[in-house]
Amino acid sequence: MPILFALEASEKEVILDHVKETFDVMEYPTPLVFSSIARLSIISFLRGRGNVDDAHLESVAVDIFRQLSEYATKDEQYKWFETWAYKMVKSSKERKVYTG
């Protein structure tokens, strides 16, 4: 899948750090909370940049989440993101099996 909105390493680190700072204050973090915080952090970053229209916001946000996940696998400092992304995917699959 082609990258819709390529980020610099420093931009990825800013988003990852923002997600971590917000996530760390949660008393009972869950995969759903992680997903929400990551999504809102990405959307906020994109809106702050001002160069993505609302019609493409979700698809660009998904693309950026993939970039962050890939970046996290290459840097031990962001291993937590990779771990929570895995938990989120696993939880999502379990919900689909349970409800569907």
N, C-alpha and C positions, 0 to 999 in steps of 0.2 A: 504494500500500500504506500503510495507516495506521501511525503510529508506535506501537510497543508500550510503549516506555519512553523518554520524552523527557528529554534531558539538557540542562543549562544549558551555556552556552559555556565556563564555567570548568571544568566536569566533563570536557568534550570535550578541553580543553587538558591537563588532568592525565593523561588516558589517552594522548593523543598523545605527550606528553612522556615518559611511562613507556615506551611502545613504542620511542621513539627512543633513550632512554638504554640500554635493553636491546639493541636492534638494533645500536647503534654499537659494542658490544664484541665482536660476532661477527667472527671473522677472515674467513670466507667467506660473507657473507650471500647467501641465495637467496630466490626467491619463497616456497618452502615454509617456510623459517625465518621470513620475515616473517609469513606466515599464522599460524604457530604462536605467535609472540610476540604478535601482535595479538589472537588469540583468547584466549590465556591472560591477557593484560592485561585484556581486557574481562570475562572470567569472574571474575577476581580482584576487579575493581571491583564487579561485581554481587554477589558473595558478601559483600564487605565492607559493602555497603549493606544486605544481608540482607532485601531485599524482593522477591526473585524466587525462586519455587520451582523445584526442579530439573527438573520436567516442562516448564517453559517457558524454561529457561536458554538453550538453543541458539538458539531462534527470537528471543529478545530480544537475544542476542549478535550475530546476523546483522543485526538491525535497528540496533543501535548501530554496527556496522561501517559500515553505509550512512550513518548520521548523521556519523560521523567522516570518511568519504570526501567527503561533500558539504561539510562544514565545511572540509576541507583544500583544496578547490577555490577557496574564498573568501579564503584567507589564505596569502600567499606563504611564510610561515614553515613551513607544513606541506605544501609542494609535494612534499617527499620521500615523504609518505604516499600522495599521489595517484599518484606515479610507481610506487611499489612495489605498490600495489593493482592498477594496470594490469598490471604484470609478473606478478602472481599470477593474475589472470584469464586472461591470455594463456597462461601456463604450464599452467593447468588445462585450457584448451581444447585445447592441443597434446597433453596427456596423453590426453585423451578420444579425440582423433583417432587417436593412435598405438596405443592399447590397444583401441579400440572399433570 
